[in-house]
Amino acid sequence: MLFNPSAFQPHQPAEHGSYSSLDADLLKGLGMIPGLKEILMLRQVHALEHATVWVLSERRSAPRPTPRRDDEQRWDDEQLSGLSTDNGFYLYGRVGIADLNRAVRHALDRVTHGEQQLAIHPRCGTNLSAQLLLTAGFVCGAHLLLPKHPIPQVIGLTAATAIASHFTPSLGAWAQEHLTTAIPFNLRVQAICPIQDPVGRPAHFVQVDWRD
């Protein structure tokens, strides 16, 4: 079953200075660079994936709140997850196709009209990468700086891990905002297709394309 959401496209995105046309302008000027469009697409799809998970979580009233950076509360349904590609994203979890269509449409509209915090998600793989990078850096630093005896090394390892865990949320959010996501001003939803994940659980693929 293939769902075509073209009948309800989101409103045209509001202008945020020149930011809404930044990726499109970059592509026009540097489109000859191999892989540039795929990278720009992937970042925008990644943001739409996060926004869709947030919107679905709100509607499903998940039991555990996740703090937002503005100290408000946003519901995070941990039964939902996603995986982005440069053609669209996979949404894993039990959700109806009509509900998903409404959530994607609503998410795209909200994230391009001022709710840019929807592009950031605490369960993103970017945060795990940030934690691994920080932990490795602090552990190596502690190993090199501390005496080469078991007790100082163990203390250093413990402290390095704790410090890395403390800074991971901030670094992960920064990396998502500036590196791995971009507000999806140039995306248009083409179709939503029900699929199954490798172990047979229900999933969907949300196919998008690029519009200038």
Secondary structure, DSSP 8 states (H G I E B T S, - for coil): --B-GGGG--------TTGGGHHHHHHHHHTTSTTHHHHHHHHHHHHHHHHHHHHHHHHHT-SSEEE-TTS-EEE--TT-EEEEETTEEEEESS--HHHHHHHHHHHHHHHTTT-GGGG--TTSHHHHHHHHHHHHHHHHHHHHHS-SSHHHHHHHHHHHHHHHHHHHHHHHHHHIIIII----TTEEEEEEEEEE-TTS-EEEEEEEEE--
